[in-house]
Amino acid sequence: MFGKTSLTTASFKTVLRTAAGAGLAAALAGCSTPDLGAAGRAEAQASVTPVVQAYCPQVVIRTDTGFHRSYVGKAAEGDDSKLIYQASFADVTRSCTASESTLTINVMAQGRIVAGAAGKTGDVTLPVLVEVVDGSNVIYSQKVAFNANIPPEGSGQFIFNKADVSIPNAAGGASRFTTVRIGFDDGKAAPKKAARRG
């Protein structure tokens, strides 16, 4: 399903098993298709849409914004008694679809959220930032207000998904210097650097 899959959580394994099952069913269905004859095969081949080849950029978790903490009011960062929650990304993956002009990247990330001393269970909004860079140039940037839930036990995992990251698909696909970056938007200007690859 994905260009690269490294996540090991049950949720991702379930998704991959489902996709694999669907692919197997489709393959078996293809094997049982009756012979349409020479004329039928020629007509079927003529109706096939040419496949557009494209490079699917890797996803990285930013080292500077891959971890996020939220505090009560204007409490100073580091005051654990005023910490509402802390969240972090742990792993990433992606898949791509392409037309002659556009490459669409489906980005998925696994994260963890933990309630702080001033926090409580329930829904919180995480300020996720998804960017695509080509070398040193940012060619896509989108902030997402992502809803996550702190379970009664005080900590849990979440799965972030943004399926519509679209960039131009040049001849031969995206540049090999193109990378998708994911992190949290803390409202501060941060150096443009990346870390773990997905």
C-alpha positions in Angstrom: 0.0 0.0 0.0 2.8 2.4 0.9 6.0 3.3 -0.8 7.7 2.2 2.4 6.2 0.7 5.5 8.2 0.6 8.7 5.4 1.1 11.3 4.9 -1.9 13.6 1.8 -0.9 15.5 -1.3 -3.1 15.3 -3.2 -0.3 13.5 -0.7 -0.2 10.7 -0.4 -3.9 10.5 -4.2 -4.2 10.1 -4.2 -1.6 7.3 -1.4 -3.4 5.5 -3.1 -6.8 5.9 -6.3 -5.4 4.5 -4.6 -3.9 1.5 -2.7 -7.2 0.9 -5.9 -9.2 1.1 -7.6 -6.9 -1.4 -4.6 -7.2 -3.8 -4.7 -11.0 -3.6 -8.4 -11.0 -4.2 -7.9 -8.8 -7.3 -5.1 -11.0 -8.5 -7.2 -14.2 -8.2 -10.1 -12.5 -9.9 -7.8 -11.7 -12.8 -6.6 -15.3 -13.1 -10.2 -16.5 -13.4 -11.1 -14.1 -16.2 -12.3 -16.0 -19.3 -10.4 -15.8 -22.6 -12.0 -13.0 -24.7 -10.3 -14.1 -27.9 -7.8 -12.1 -30.0 -10.3 -9.3 -30.8 -11.4 -8.9 -27.2 -7.8 -8.8 -25.9 -6.9 -6.2 -28.5 -9.8 -4.0 -27.4 -8.9 -4.4 -23.7 -5.3 -3.5 -24.3 -6.4 -0.4 -26.3 -8.5 0.8 -23.4 -5.7 0.6 -20.8 -4.6 4.0 -19.5 -0.8 4.4 -19.7 0.9 4.2 -16.3 2.6 7.4 -15.2 5.9 6.7 -13.6 6.9 8.9 -10.6 9.3 9.0 -7.7 7.5 8.9 -4.3 9.4 11.3 -2.0 10.5 10.0 1.4 8.9 11.4 4.6 11.0 12.7 7.5 10.2 13.7 11.1 11.8 17.1 11.9 14.3 17.0 14.7 13.4 20.5 15.9 9.6 20.2 15.8 8.8 16.5 16.1 8.0 17.0 19.8 5.3 19.3 21.1 4.3 20.5 24.6 1.2 22.5 25.6 1.1 24.6 28.9 -1.6 26.3 30.8 -1.9 30.0 29.8 1.4 31.6 29.4 3.3 29.3 31.7 7.0 29.1 31.0 8.1 26.2 29.0 9.6 23.6 31.3 7.2 24.2 34.1 5.9 20.6 34.4 3.3 21.6 37.0 1.5 23.6 34.2 2.0 21.0 31.5 -1.3 20.0 29.8 0.0 17.4 27.4 3.0 16.4 25.4 2.9 14.8 21.9 5.5 13.4 19.6 5.8 11.6 16.2 7.5 8.2 16.2 7.3 6.8 12.7 6.1 7.7 9.2 5.1 6.2 5.9 3.6 7.3 2.6 2.1 6.3 -0.8 1.9 8.2 -4.0 -0.4 8.5 -7.0 0.5 10.5 -10.1 -0.9 12.1 -13.2 1.1 13.7 -16.0 1.1 17.0 -14.1 0.5 16.3 -10.4 2.0 14.0 -7.8 -0.3 13.4 -4.8 1.3 12.1 -1.6 -0.7 10.3 1.1 1.2 10.9 4.3 0.7 8.9 7.5 2.4 9.3 10.8 2.2 7.5 14.1 2.5 9.5 17.3 2.1 9.3 21.0 0.3 11.7 23.4 0.7 11.9 27.2 -1.3 14.0 29.6 0.7 16.3 31.9 0.2 17.4 35.5 -2.3 20.0 34.5 -4.0 17.9 31.8 -7.0 15.7 31.6 -8.4 13.0 29.4 -10.4 13.9 26.3 -9.8 15.6 22.9 -7.0 18.0 22.2 -6.0 19.8 19.0 -2.4 19.3 17.7 -0.9 21.9 15.4 0.7 19.6 12.7 2.8 21.1 9.9 3.3 19.2 6.7 5.9 20.5 4.2 7.5 19.4 1.0 10.9 20.7 0.1 12.9 20.4 -3.1 16.5 20.9 -1.9 16.3 24.1 0.1 13.0 25.3 -1.5 9.7 24.8 0.3 7.2 23.9 -2.5 4.3 22.9 -0.2 3.3 23.9 3.3 0.1 23.2 5.1 -0.8 23.5 8.8 -3.4 21.0 10.0 -5.4 21.3 13.2 -5.4 17.6 14.1 -7.8 16.1 16.7 -6.2 13.6 19.0 -7.6 11.9 22.1 -6.0 11.4 25.6 -7.5 8.2 26.9 -8.5 7.6 30.5 -5.2 5.9 31.3 -3.5 9.2 30.5 -1.5 8.3 27.4 -2.0 6.7 24.0 -1.2 6.6 20.3 -2.6 8.5 17.4 -2.5 8.1 13.7 -2.2 11.3 11.6 -3.2 11.1 7.9 -3.1 13.7 5.2 -4.0 12.2 1.8 -4.0 15.2 -0.4 -0.4 16.6 -0.4 -0.1 17.6 -4.1 3.0 18.9 -5.9 3.9 19.3 -9.6 4.9 16.1 -11.3 7.6 17.1 -13.7 8.9 14.9 -16.5 10.4 11.8 -15.0 8.7 12.4 -11.6 9.6 14.5 -8.6 13.3 15.4 -8.0 15.3 12.9 -5.9 16.0 15.9 -3.7 12.3 16.2 -2.9 11.3 15.3 0.7 8.2 15.5 2.8 8.7 16.9 6.3 6.3 16.6 9.2 6.4 18.2 12.7 4.4 20.4 15.0 3.9 24.1 14.3 4.9 26.0 17.5 4.6 29.4 15.8 8.3 29.9 15.9 10.6 30.3 13.0 12.8 27.2 13.0 15.8 26.2 11.0 14.9 23.9 8.1 16.3 20.5 9.0 15.0 17.0 9.0 15.8 13.8 10.9 14.4 10.2 10.8 13.4 9.0 7.4 10.2 7.1 6.6 
